[in-house]
Amino acid sequence: MPARVLNLRRLLILSAGWLFVLLGVLGLFLPFLQGILFLMIGFYLLSLHSARARLLRRRLRTRYPGVASRLDEAKDWAERRWSQLRGRQQ
């Protein structure tokens, strides 16, 4: 892939990650949003390109194994959505 496409992909993933983190923070205070789920999706997306987010995800996984299962659910959801988006582009 050309460097421009990789940079654009990285920018889109980071933007989506921060968007989910923002929605997650809002969801902690608003009853109709799933705050924890959005936070986990956001941190997963950020951890794809950020070493700090990856380290935080690993620490949370070992410290809170119950949350780790929800993180796995969020990862599966994000991967399904990503594959759906890629399928539409082709």
C-alpha positions as CSV (number, residue, x, y, z in Angstrom):
1,M,0.0,0.0,0.0
2,P,1.2,3.5,-0.7
3,A,2.3,5.6,2.3
4,R,-0.6,8.0,1.8
5,V,-3.1,5.3,2.2
6,L,-1.5,3.9,5.3
7,N,-1.3,7.4,6.8
8,L,-5.0,8.0,6.0
9,R,-5.9,4.6,7.5
10,R,-4.0,5.4,10.6
11,L,-5.6,8.8,10.9
12,L,-9.1,7.3,10.5
13,I,-8.5,4.6,13.1
14,L,-7.1,7.1,15.6
15,S,-10.0,9.5,14.9
16,A,-12.5,6.7,15.4
17,G,-10.8,5.6,18.6
18,W,-10.9,9.1,20.1
19,L,-14.6,9.4,19.0
20,F,-15.5,6.2,20.8
21,V,-13.6,7.4,23.9
22,L,-15.5,10.6,23.8
23,L,-18.8,8.8,23.4
24,G,-17.7,6.5,26.3
25,V,-17.1,9.4,28.6
26,L,-20.5,10.9,27.7
27,G,-22.0,7.5,28.2
28,L,-20.8,7.4,31.8
29,F,-23.1,10.3,32.5
30,L,-26.0,9.7,30.0
31,P,-28.2,6.7,30.6
32,F,-28.9,5.9,27.0
33,L,-25.3,5.4,25.9
34,Q,-23.2,2.3,26.9
35,G,-20.2,4.2,28.3
36,I,-18.0,1.2,29.2
37,L,-18.5,-0.5,25.9
38,F,-17.6,2.6,23.9
39,L,-14.6,3.2,26.1
40,M,-13.4,-0.3,25.5
41,I,-13.9,0.0,21.7
42,G,-12.1,3.3,21.7
43,F,-9.1,2.0,23.7
44,Y,-8.9,-1.1,21.4
45,L,-8.8,1.1,18.3
46,L,-6.3,3.4,19.9
47,S,-4.1,0.5,20.9
48,L,-3.7,-0.5,17.3
49,H,-1.4,2.4,16.8
50,S,-0.5,3.6,20.3
51,A,2.0,1.9,22.6
52,R,0.6,3.6,25.7
53,A,-3.0,2.6,25.0
54,R,-1.7,-1.0,24.3
55,L,0.1,-1.0,27.7
56,L,-3.0,0.3,29.4
57,R,-5.2,-2.3,27.8
58,R,-2.8,-5.1,29.0
59,R,-2.7,-3.8,32.6
60,L,-6.5,-3.5,32.7
61,R,-6.8,-7.0,31.3
62,T,-4.7,-8.6,34.0
63,R,-6.1,-6.5,36.8
64,Y,-9.8,-6.8,35.8
65,P,-10.5,-10.2,34.2
66,G,-14.2,-9.5,34.1
67,V,-13.7,-6.4,32.1
68,A,-11.4,-8.4,29.8
69,S,-14.3,-10.5,28.5
70,R,-16.2,-7.3,27.7
71,L,-13.1,-6.0,26.0
72,D,-13.1,-9.2,23.8
73,E,-16.7,-8.5,22.9
74,A,-15.9,-5.0,21.9
75,K,-13.0,-6.2,19.9
76,D,-15.1,-8.7,18.0
77,W,-17.8,-6.0,17.4
78,A,-15.2,-3.6,16.0
79,E,-13.6,-6.2,13.8
80,R,-17.1,-7.2,12.4
81,R,-17.8,-3.5,11.6
82,W,-14.4,-3.0,10.1
83,S,-14.9,-6.1,7.8
84,Q,-18.3,-4.8,6.8
85,L,-16.9,-1.4,5.9
86,R,-14.1,-3.0,3.9
87,G,-16.6,-5.3,2.1
88,R,-18.6,-2.2,1.0
89,Q,-15.5,-0.5,-0.4
90,Q,-14.5,-3.4,-2.7
